[in-house]
Structures are given as C-alpha cells and as structure tokens.
C-alpha cells in the first residue's frame, strides 16, 4: 500500500471529521454571504433616494439616544425628551448652515479684491521659470503640438470635398416664450429635494426615538429570537460604538476647529469662522477631509498676501494642529473603539462614496462599524468582521506556525519580541512556541506535511530560538541580580511563577522522535540556561543513528526527553531505561504536552520508570532543576518453566 493510500485509510485524530465538516460549512456560508452582500449593494445603489434618509435617521438616532436617556433619567416625559433632543440638534444644524452661508456670501463679495495678488504671483512664477527656460520649453512644446494637430486636420480634408464658394452661416436665434409657472418651477424644484430629505429625516428620527424599544423588540423577533443574549449584545455594541464614535468625533473635530479658527484670525485670514466650521465638517470624512479643509485657507492666504510667508504660517498651523489631534486627542478620547482596521476605513470610504456620493463618504465609517458589529455577532456574516475588523484573526501560536511554515523566522522573532515586552521567555514558549509546534506535529500525523516542510518548520524554530538568545541573556542577568539582592537581604526566592535557581545544575534536553521534538528541546534548554543551569541538547537524528553513544551524559545530573507525539509511551519507556542503564544515578524526566487529546500528566511516571512527566516547559524546567533521589530502574522478573528429563526428574539446569 502506498503512503498516499495509507494516509487516506489512517484514522484522523479526534475531532478532525467535525473540523472538516465545519470548514466546508463555513466556505458555503462565506459564498452565500458574498452573494447576499453583492445583492444588498445593488439594492442600496438603486434605492439611494430611500436608503440615504434611513441611514441618516438611524445614525442620528444612535447619536441622540444617549441624550434622550439622560433626559428620561431626569424625569422628563418621553415625548418631551425626544422633541427637545431633536429640536436642539436640528437647530444647531440650522445655525451652523446659516453661519456658513453668511461667511460664503462675504467671501464671494471680496474675491475680486484678491485677483491682483493672484495675478502678481502668477507673473512672479512665470519670471522665475523664464530664467531656466522651463516654462518656455513647456509653452513651445504646447504650441508645436497644436500646430501639428492643425496641419494634420487640414491634410485629412479631401480637395474634392471643398467647394469653391462658401456661404457664411446664417445666425439663428431661438426665442422661447417665458412661462412664469415653468420659471418658478425651475427655481423651486432643485430646492425641494434637499428640504424634503431634511424633513423626512426629522420625522424618521422622531419616530425612531419614540419607538426605540418597540423597534428593538421587532428586530430581535425578526433575526435573533433563538439567541436573545447574542442579539442583545449586538444591539448594545452597535449603539455604543456608533454613538460613541460620532460623539467623540464631534468633540475631536470641535477641539480641532477652534484653534484653527483662532489661528487663522490671528494671522489675518478673512472669514476664519468659515474655515473653522468647514474643517469641523470635513474631518468627518476619513483621511481626505482634513486635506480639503487645509487647501482652501492656503489658497486664500496665497491670494490676499503679496509674499509667501503667510502661506507658510497657515500650513504650519494646520500641520501642528493635525499632529496634536492625531497623537494626543484621538487616542485619548476614542482611540480604536470603532473596531475598524485602517485599511477597512479606506475601503469603506471608497465603497460608500461610490454608492451615495459625498454623503456616503461622510457616513462611511459609522455605517461600516454597524457592518463589523453584525459580522461579530451573526455567524453567517462573520466574513465582515474578518475583513473589516481590527481584531487579530489568528491566535499568536497559529501566527507563529504560519511563519514557521513559510520559513520566516525573522518576522516570528519580531512578533516574539513584542510578546516578550510584557512576558517572560518561558511564558512565550509555553503559550506560543510549544502550541505552534504541536500544530505542526498534528499536521505531520495527518500526513499533510511533506518531509521538506517538517525540516523547514524545525529549522525555522531553531533559528527563532537562536534569535531570542539575546533576550535570554538579559533575563539571565536579571535573574542573577534578583538572586543576589534577595540573598543579601536574606529573602528566599522561588514563587509559583518563578523557577528554581539552576546554579550548579547540568541538564541534557533530548529530542524524542523528530525535528519538531528537537525544536522543543532547544526551547526548554534555553529556559534552563536563563535559570543559570548548564544545558545541552541532543537531537533525534544523533541518537537514532549512533544509539547510546550520542548521549553526552558525562557530568549531567538530569536528562529530559521531549515527545510532542501523544502516542510515544513505548518509545519513552525504552529511552528512559536506556539512559538509566548508562548512568544509574541519572534523573530522567519527560516533557509530553497534550497531543491528540491525550494528557500524560495523568499517567503514573513509574509506568515508564521516569522521575517525572510534565506537560509544559515551565513544569519540566521546575522538575528538572529540583534536587531529588533518582528513581531506580525496575528489574524485569522473568519466569522460566522448569524442564524435566524423560524419567520425570528435574534437570540439573533447573536446580
């Protein structure tokens, strides 16, 4: 039977059929989810006139709901609280619009006075470019292209098509009778649409706030009656994230716009209030809003001042305020509470602006937050949380295993160093390194890893351990300093988390039955060295080829054999007995972490003549560093049947 056939007939580890079925189900759900999302996008695009007011109303309801709740807690009647919140919000929006309209009108009246400065700057730029001939070359190139196009157009005309005599075209003037009703309609119809949308939004917001509890119950009944706790958590999370984002963004934009307005006023920029208010609104647009808000005042500074110093000062004002806002205000007020990745914010801005234009661009972030919350709590839409959310999609040990499979120990080392900023090396190996190797061992047993991949994972793991040697040395120095300080103060060291001092101890870490075991042995050996012990390693290939001669046990008081394979009990017994025969006073322990659902912590170490059996690197290091009497090797009692001679008497050999 071939190896491929053998792998097909080999029984999968416990739980594997369920994982495969679950994976197929997820792929089917992901495909259907993508089709549903495409259909929803088409509907949103075609029904823009309907869904834009609904989206605006929903987001305003999220924003005003905390205000209504605050008023309700102060014994304000429900209808009065809703009306007060809505009227206050829309009055603020109206005042904001009136101020902007007034400032824009004032700016339009003063534009002709800025033309002279603009013309002077253009002339100065032309003169500056004339010295090196750049503008001259560009203008000549444009003239040559225009002349070439005109020549080709004349040549393309057929001589026969030209008539000897041409008549001048007769001017025709179309005169239409003015209809007063039609003229009035042309003026009013463009204004009706925005006012109608605004009125519809006001009505929807009022009814959404009044019927908030009823709408919540209907939504739960529609999508989540069978899982009330999950649906309730989704609604609370969506309301909290969206409401907090909009409120905090408004606060951040206000704190950004106020110093901008004051600074522009101090610099003498006209209509400073207008630019501050526009900056406040435009910063709701991710990334590009702040840039647009900065370009307009820069252009005005270019127009009103004869020199260039004012432009430089305005640019410095915006850049300074932007740096303070991005690095101080935003992390302090809301940070990453939206739950979106930076790439998701950009993609969502492109998508919603394609759907609904500039309004969709402003609403892109809060709408995408709602989609991420939907994906987080509704399993069928989990792809949204994976694609758009900022939560890690791979566990640390899964990420490490993926990097080891790719043969990239450098990135794995970078991730390890981030982990080790807050944890110790032994914690990293127990929580990340060893579980990653167990994933590789599980894949090896399933037959999905080739021999080259196994070698690559093992060699990458050894490179990772080597890259972390500097951190191991730093921890070793810290351990020595702590021990010296505790010794001088007469304090005993060694808590449950801390490992025993390894000074004067010599240990040997042995890979049990493969390259992955060798990598785990290297991790354990490094942890032992951090504790001050002398530790060496012996690879599986060495003792598999050379037998007992490969074990450097001279001067070693404890040997620890590592088996990641959960079905290595017989092999473990053989190597333990071999080591104890070579050196009877040698302590021999086993590191056999949980694999394939088998927990060897529950096995009596006396069954395989081991001094200890541990399931983690920390436990193995602790047991290996303690001083105790080694377990004696059990002698095998053989029962030999007594042979009898033909006469029935026992033989002399039997006596």
Secondary structure as GFF3:
##gff-version 3
##sequence-region A 1 655
A	DSSP	alpha_helix	3	9	.	.	.	ID=ss1
A	DSSP	alpha_helix	16	46	.	.	.	ID=ss2
A	DSSP	alpha_helix	48	73	.	.	.	ID=ss3
A	DSSP	alpha_helix	78	110	.	.	.	ID=ss4
A	DSSP	three_ten_helix	111	114	.	.	.	ID=ss5
A	DSSP	alpha_helix	115	132	.	.	.	ID=ss6
A	DSSP	alpha_helix	134	156	.	.	.	ID=ss7
A	DSSP	three_ten_helix	159	161	.	.	.	ID=ss8
A	DSSP	alpha_helix	180	210	.	.	.	ID=ss9
A	DSSP	alpha_helix	212	223	.	.	.	ID=ss10
A	DSSP	three_ten_helix	225	227	.	.	.	ID=ss11
A	DSSP	alpha_helix	228	267	.	.	.	ID=ss12
A	DSSP	alpha_helix	272	282	.	.	.	ID=ss13
A	DSSP	alpha_helix	288	304	.	.	.	ID=ss14
A	DSSP	alpha_helix	309	324	.	.	.	ID=ss15
A	DSSP	pi_helix	325	329	.	.	.	ID=ss16
A	DSSP	alpha_helix	330	333	.	.	.	ID=ss17
A	DSSP	alpha_helix	342	377	.	.	.	ID=ss18
A	DSSP	three_ten_helix	379	381	.	.	.	ID=ss19
A	DSSP	alpha_helix	382	388	.	.	.	ID=ss20
A	DSSP	alpha_helix	396	405	.	.	.	ID=ss21
A	DSSP	alpha_helix	409	419	.	.	.	ID=ss22
A	DSSP	alpha_helix	425	428	.	.	.	ID=ss23
A	DSSP	pi_helix	429	433	.	.	.	ID=ss24
A	DSSP	alpha_helix	434	446	.	.	.	ID=ss25
A	DSSP	alpha_helix	451	467	.	.	.	ID=ss26
A	DSSP	alpha_helix	469	489	.	.	.	ID=ss27
A	DSSP	beta_strand	506	511	.	.	.	ID=ss28
A	DSSP	alpha_helix	515	530	.	.	.	ID=ss29
A	DSSP	beta_strand	534	538	.	.	.	ID=ss30
A	DSSP	alpha_helix	540	546	.	.	.	ID=ss31
A	DSSP	three_ten_helix	547	550	.	.	.	ID=ss32
A	DSSP	beta_strand	558	562	.	.	.	ID=ss33
A	DSSP	alpha_helix	569	582	.	.	.	ID=ss34
A	DSSP	beta_strand	587	591	.	.	.	ID=ss35
A	DSSP	three_ten_helix	600	602	.	.	.	ID=ss36
A	DSSP	three_ten_helix	605	608	.	.	.	ID=ss37
A	DSSP	beta_strand	612	614	.	.	.	ID=ss38
A	DSSP	alpha_helix	617	625	.	.	.	ID=ss39
###
